[in-house]
C-alpha cells in the first residue's frame, strides 16, 4: 500500500510568501545598505526589517527616515504586508 501524500495548501502558500518576502528584503538591504548601516548605528533597538521598510517608504532618504523615526511621525507598518501578517501583530 502506497502512503498517501497530502499537501497543505495554506502552508505551501505561506512558504511562497516567506520566500518572496525574504528575497525582497534581501534586495532592499542591498539597495539601502549604506543608509541602513547608519540607521542601525543610531537606532540599535529597531529591527533591520523596520529600518529597511522605513527607508523604502522615503526612497532611501536618510534625513527623512531619521526625521520620521525621531519626530514622532514614523512610517506605519503596512497591515497587509506578508511580513506584518507573519509577525502576528495584526
SULRA-V763850 format. One record per pair of residues at least 12 apart in sequence whose C-alpha atoms are under 10 Angstrom apart, sorted by the first residue. I is the first residue (numbers start at 1). GAP is how many residues later the second one is. D is the distance in Angstrom with one decimal. If there is no record, write none. Layout:
I&GAP&D ; I&GAP&D
//
This chain:
14&68&8.9 ; 14&72&8.7 ; 17&64&9.8 ; 17&65&6.6 ; 17&66&8.7 ; 17&69&9.3 ; 18&64&7.5 ; 18&65&7.9 ; 18&68&8.4 ; 20&62&9.3 ; 21&60&9.1 ; 21&61&7.0 ; 21&62&7.1 ; 22&61&9.1 ; 25&23&9.6 ; 25&24&7.4 ; 25&27&7.8 ; 25&28&8.8 ; 25&58&9.8 ; 26&23&9.9 ; 26&26&9.8 ; 28&21&9.4 ; 28&24&6.7 ; 28&25&8.4 ; 28&27&8.9 ; 28&28&7.6 ; 28&32&9.8 ; 29&19&8.6 ; 29&20&8.7 ; 29&22&9.6 ; 29&23&6.6 ; 29&24&9.6 ; 29&26&9.7 ; 29&27&9.8 ; 30&22&9.9 ; 31&21&9.5 ; 31&24&9.8 ; 31&25&9.4 ; 31&29&8.5 ; 32&19&9.7 ; 32&20&7.3 ; 32&23&7.2 ; 32&24&8.2 ; 32&27&9.1 ; 32&28&6.3 ; 32&29&9.5 ; 32&30&9.5 ; 33&19&9.0 ; 33&27&9.7 ; 34&26&9.5 ; 34&28&9.5 ; 35&16&9.3 ; 35&17&9.0 ; 35&20&7.8 ; 35&25&7.0 ; 35&26&8.1 ; 35&27&6.0 ; 35&28&9.6 ; 35&30&9.3 ; 36&12&7.7 ; 36&13&9.8 ; 36&15&6.8 ; 36&16&6.7 ; 36&18&9.8 ; 36&19&7.8 ; 36&24&9.0 ; 36&26&8.6 ; 37&14&9.7 ; 38&24&8.4 ; 38&28&9.9 ; 39&12&7.0 ; 39&13&9.3 ; 39&16&9.3 ; 39&23&7.9 ; 39&26&8.5 ; 39&27&7.5 ; 39&30&9.8 ; 40&12&9.9 ; 42&24&8.9 ; 43&23&9.2 ; 43&26&8.8 ; 43&27&9.6 ; 46&23&9.7 ; 49&34&8.9 ; 50&25&8.9 ; 50&26&9.7 ; 50&27&8.3 ; 51&14&8.3 ; 51&15&9.8 ; 51&18&9.1 ; 51&24&9.6 ; 52&13&9.7 ; 53&12&9.7 ; 53&22&8.0 ; 53&23&9.4 ; 53&24&8.2 ; 53&25&9.3 ; 54&12&9.1 ; 54&14&8.2 ; 54&15&8.4 ; 54&20&7.8 ; 54&21&5.8 ; 54&22&8.6 ; 54&23&9.0 ; 55&20&9.2 ; 56&19&9.8 ; 57&18&7.1 ; 57&19&9.6 ; 58&17&8.8 ; 77&12&10.0
//
